[in-house]
């Protein structure tokens, strides 16, 4: 079992910056092999994949956040990050981190953290 504990989040002004963290614990001996990602869900909207980082460090982003958000991981600390620069009001959502053992299909989820961007 893997537990994911999120931190960061809160309220931020549009154009500011914010960093989300997601610390893994439990059976993390293979953490560096996991595909990790951030997913968000705004009220009344479907869940949206924000960013993914694979075990080889390759990343992918939703078009809506490309050039503004950066996903990264520190395998020594079993921690995933999402640096949010120049956030927009439409980035307001509950953000979840997720860990996938195979094929980037999430097996474990963080508890979620609210991000509210005010314009």
Order of alpha helices (4+ residues) and beta strands (2+ residues): beta-beta-beta-beta-beta-beta-beta-beta-beta-beta-beta
